[in-house]
Amino acid sequence: MTDHTELGRFLRARREALQPTEVGLVPGGRRRTPGLRREEVALLANISTDYYERLEQARGVNPSESLLAALARALRLSTDERDHLYAVAGYQPPQGSGGDTYADPGLMHILDALHDTPAQIVDELGTVVVQNPLAIALLGPLAGLPGREGNGAWIWFTRPEARRIYEEEEHEVIGRTIVADLRASVFRHGHHPVGQALVDALLEQSREFAEVWELGEVATVRSTRKTIIHPRAGRLDLQCDVVLSPNTGNRLFLYRPQPGTDAAERLEFLRVVGSQTFAT
């Protein structure tokens, strides 16, 4: 059962401990109370201000697990704080990676500062947890999708249209890289039930995945060169750098322009135009 009093007290304390700049917001104007405003937390968690107010005021609201994950991201909770949030809301804390969409607060801090660089955080299995606006403009909206729809391996092997932004001659290498990284993640800490379920579903859905999986390749994704053919911005030559959080297994992928190319100008075009122009 939900301990509404402790839930409200905890949310209020974490909100008041955060400054706007810590979550990528502009402070703006004089503030009568410390920390974030309730409406700012609601905006970051993509819920209504009224609903968030009822949570803080212990007015009998029972949040879902997905909403708790959104609040944990919005309030930049550590894993201990996230687990406490789940516990007082009446849920078992998530066990490792696999669908709770938790975002490492340290990586979130870096992502908030990357206004001119596409960046996104993925969990250990390659599911996109959060994106900055420029990543959405570059790669399309991937965070917060239902089920496995935001997982990189699932997208690659079950949605062929998603490959159009990459040059065809690179498809085989990209597919093998995705599978090798997935295998490393699934077996890194012994049995990973969520990861194994993903692999089983891919084996059933994609003959191509099954063939690549049989190769037995293992390699964690690290910094690599990417060529993206964007429907509006054209060809972008990028370097994809990966920042790992050892504590959570979350990874921050950031896409910076290759020196000597016009990728910086093309990214600036995307930043100005915005994600509403992205067409799949």
N, C-alpha and C positions, 0 to 999 in steps of 0.2 A: 504494500500500500504506500501511497505517496505521503511523505511527511511535508505537508504544505507549508508549515511554519518554517522549518529548516530550509526548504527549497527557496522560499521567498527571501529569507535572511541571507542565504548564500549568494543568490543571484544579485541582490542589492549590494552586498559587500564587494563582489568581483567587479560589478559595474562601476562603483565609486572608486575602485583602485586603478582603473584604466584612464589614460589620457587620450584625447582624440587623435593626437599624432601617432600613438602606439598602434592604432588600427587603421591608419591611412586616411583619417579625416582631418579637415581644416578646422581649427578651434573656433574661430569666428565669434566675435562679440564677447561680452562679459558673462561669466557663468556664476550663478548664485550658489550652486552646489558642486562638490568635487566630482571628478570623473566624467563618465559619459552620461548623456541624457537617456531616458528610457526610449525615446523615439529613435535614437541613434542605434541602440542595441537591437531594437525591432527591425530597423532597416538592414542592419548587417546580417540578421538571422532570417530575413525575408518573411517576417510575420507582422501582424497588425500591432500597433502600439497598444491598443486596448487589451489584446490578448496578453502581451508581455506585462502590462500593468497588473492584470489579474494574477499572473504567476507571482510577481513580487509581493503582492498584497495578500497572498495565501487565500484566494477566493475560490478554492475548490477546483481549480483547473488541473487536469491530469494530462501532461504532455506526452506525446509519442516518443519513441526512441529516435526517430529521424529528426524530430524537433529538438531533442536534447543534443544531438550531434551538431545541429545548426547553432545552437546556443553556445556549445563548447568552442566552436570555431569563432563565433562573434566575440566571445569574451576572452579568447586566447588562453584557454585553460590548459594547464599542464596535465599530464596523464593522471596524476593523483587527483587533481581537482575534477577532471572529467569523470573519473570513477566515482567520486563522491556525489557528483551531480546525478549520475545514473542511480546510485544507491538510494539517495533520499527521494528520488522520483519513483522508486519501487521496482527498478530493473537491475538485472545482473550487469555489471560493467562489461563492455566488449572485451573479448579475449583475442588480443593480437589484431592483425590485419584482417580485413574481409567484410566490408560493407557498412561499417559504422560511420564512415566519411569523416573521421577525425583528422584534423589538420594540426601538425606540429606548430606550436606558437612561435618558436624561433624562426622557422621557415616562413610563417605568415608575416613576421616582422620584415623579413627581407622582401617578400613579394609585395608588401604594401609600399615599399620604397621604389619599386621598379616601374615607374610611370612610362618610360620610353622603351622598355624591353618586354617582349612577350614572355610571360612566365606562368607556370601552373604547378600545383602540388599534386602528386599522385601517391596512392598508398603502395604498400609493398607488392601488391599483385598487379599494379599498373592501372588502377581505376583512378580517374581524375577526380580530385576532391574539391579543388577551388582553382579558379583562373582569374588573372587580372584582365581588365577590358581589352588590352592589346592582344592577349592570347586568344580571347574569344573572337576578335576580328580576324586573326591569322588562321586559327584552326577550327573555328566554329564553337558553339556552346556545348561543352562536354560534361561539366560538373553538375551534379545533382540529378542526373538522368536516372530513370527507374531501372531496377534490376542490374543487368550487366551492360546496359547500353553505353555507359561511360568508361568501360574498360578497354584499354588499348588493344589487347589481343582479340577480344570479342569483336570490336569494331573492324579490325584489319581482316579477320577471316570470315566474318558473316555479312559485312557490308562492303562489297567490292567498290561501290561508288565513292567510298571514303578515300580510296587510293589515288583518285584523280589529281590530288594536289602534289603527288610525287612523280618523278620521272619513271617511266615504265621499266627502264633498264635497272632501276634501283629496287624494284619491288621484291625480288627474291632475297636480296641482302637484308632488307628491312624486315621481311617476314621471319627470316632465320634469327635475326637479332632479337625480335620480340619473343620468339619461342625459347631461345636460349636464356633470356632474362627471366621469363616465367618459370622455367624449370629450376633455375637457381633459387628463386623466391619460394617456390612450393616446398622444396626439400631443405631449405637453409636451416630450419629449426626442427627438423623431424617431421612428423605427420602434420599436415596443414589441411584440415577438412574443407575449408572454404576454397582454398586453392585447388585441391584435388577435384572438388565439384566443378570448378571452372574448367579444368582440363578435361574432365569426362564429358561435359557439355560440348566443348569444342571438338573433341574427337567424334562426337555424334553428328555435329552440324557441318563439319568441314573436312573433306578428304585431303585438301591441301595441308591443313593443320596436322592431320594424322601423319602424313608423309614427312613433314618437317620434324614433328615430335619424335619419330622413330630414329632420326639422326643422332639423338642423344647429346646434342650440343648444350653446353652450359657456359654462360658468360653474363655477368652483370653489366647493364648498360652504363657506360661512362661517356665522357665528352666525345662528341662525334659531329662530323659535318653534315648539314642538311640542306637540300635544295628543295624549296617549296614553290610550286606554281600556283599562285593565288588567282582566283577568277577575276579580281579587280586590280590587284597590285602587280600582277605579273610574276616574273621569276625573282625569288629572293634566295641569295646564297648566305646561309646562316651557320653559326657554330652553336650546337646544342650542348650546354654545360649542365652538369648534374651535381646538385648539392644534397648530400645524404644526412639525415638525422639518425644517428646510431640508436637513439633511445626508442624511436617509434617506427623506424623503417620507412617513414615518409621520405619522398625525394622531391626536390624542387628542380624542375626543368626550366631553364631560361635560354632564350634564343637571341643571340647577339649577332650583329652584322659581321660578315667576313670582311677583313681589311681589303681595300682595293676594289670593292664592288659598290654598287649603288643601293645595297640593301637598306642602309640607314635612311635614305630618302624615301624608299618604298614603305618602310615601317612608319615613317612620319605621315605619309599619305594615309595609311590605315588608321593611325591614331586620330587623325582629323576626321576622317569619314565615319569611323565607328563601326561597331559590330553589326549594326542593322543592315549593312550592305553585304554581309557574308551570305553567299548562296551555295548550297550543297548540290 
